Amino acid sequence: MNKFISYIYLIILLLAFTASPAIALRCGNDLILEGDTTLKVRIALKNNGGEIIEKTYPGAKEGRSINSKKRGKHSSHTGVIEKWFIRSPSGYGRTYCYELTFVGSKLKEIGSGVDCN
């Protein structure tokens, strides 16, 4: 029985280390999270002194099907892919640049921040 409990603890420990963290970035006093709409991101940038540096549409066409796997389920949805390059103030007085990827009007990926200064 003691060995069984040890295996349970080991499995829980391994699952804790493999869980992926929530993806977000700080924009002044607001958080921008995956799943936010383009409007919410624009408002967060405007309210905190951030800005969109550039927008690109990497080869996506209206109605293009995008397949994704989320929480073990496959889904298919359509939408235009947009990449925004933004400048966002952090809470530490520094400004960072990020690449945001939207599918349709939902934020799907936040790239790593780099110092813009």
C-alpha positions in Angstrom: 0.0 0.0 0.0 2.9 2.4 0.8 4.4 1.8 -2.6 1.0 2.6 -4.3 0.8 5.9 -2.5 4.3 6.8 -3.5 3.4 6.2 -7.2 0.3 8.4 -6.8 2.5 11.2 -5.4 5.0 10.7 -8.2 2.2 11.0 -10.9 0.8 14.1 -9.3 4.3 15.7 -9.1 4.9 14.9 -12.8 1.5 16.3 -13.8 2.2 19.5 -11.9 5.5 20.1 -13.8 4.0 19.3 -17.2 0.9 21.6 -16.9 1.2 24.6 -19.1 0.9 28.0 -17.6 -1.7 30.6 -18.6 -0.3 32.9 -21.3 -0.7 36.6 -20.6 1.2 39.9 -20.9 1.1 43.0 -18.7 0.1 46.2 -20.4 0.4 48.9 -17.8 -2.3 48.1 -15.3 -4.1 45.6 -17.6 -3.5 42.0 -18.6 -3.8 40.9 -22.2 -4.8 37.2 -22.3 -5.1 34.5 -25.0 -8.7 34.5 -26.0 -9.1 38.3 -25.7 -10.7 40.0 -28.7 -9.0 42.6 -30.9 -11.2 45.3 -29.4 -10.2 44.4 -25.8 -6.5 44.4 -26.8 -6.9 47.8 -28.5 -8.5 49.3 -25.4 -5.8 47.9 -23.1 -3.1 49.4 -25.3 -4.9 52.8 -25.6 -5.6 53.0 -21.9 -1.9 52.3 -20.9 0.1 54.1 -23.5 0.8 51.1 -25.7 0.6 51.1 -29.5 0.4 48.8 -32.5 3.6 49.1 -34.5 2.7 47.0 -37.4 -0.1 44.6 -38.7 0.5 41.8 -41.1 -1.8 39.2 -42.7 0.5 36.2 -43.4 -1.1 34.5 -46.4 -4.5 34.0 -44.9 -7.6 34.4 -47.0 -11.2 35.0 -45.9 -12.7 31.7 -44.9 -9.5 29.8 -44.6 -10.0 26.8 -42.3 -7.7 26.6 -39.3 -7.4 23.4 -37.4 -6.5 23.4 -33.7 -6.4 20.9 -30.8 -7.5 22.3 -27.5 -8.1 20.3 -24.3 -7.9 17.0 -26.2 -10.6 17.9 -28.7 -10.1 18.8 -32.3 -11.9 21.8 -33.7 -12.0 23.6 -37.0 -12.9 27.3 -37.4 -12.5 29.9 -40.1 -11.0 33.3 -39.9 -8.4 35.7 -41.1 -5.0 35.4 -39.5 -3.5 38.7 -38.3 -0.2 39.3 -36.6 0.2 42.5 -34.6 3.6 43.8 -33.4 2.9 46.0 -30.4 4.8 48.2 -28.0 3.5 47.8 -24.4 4.6 49.4 -21.2 5.4 47.0 -18.3 4.8 47.7 -14.7 8.5 48.4 -14.2 8.9 51.5 -16.4 10.3 49.6 -19.4 8.7 49.1 -22.7 8.5 45.7 -24.4 7.6 44.6 -27.9 5.4 41.5 -28.5 4.0 39.7 -31.5 0.3 38.8 -31.1 -1.4 36.3 -33.4 -5.1 36.6 -33.9 -7.4 34.1 -35.7 -10.6 35.8 -36.6 -10.9 38.4 -33.8 -9.5 36.2 -31.0 -6.0 36.3 -29.6 -4.5 32.8 -30.1 -0.8 33.3 -29.3 1.4 35.8 -27.5 5.1 35.9 -28.6 8.0 36.5 -26.2 8.6 40.0 -25.2 11.8 41.8 -26.1 13.0 45.1 -24.8 12.1 47.9 -27.2 14.5 50.5 -25.8 
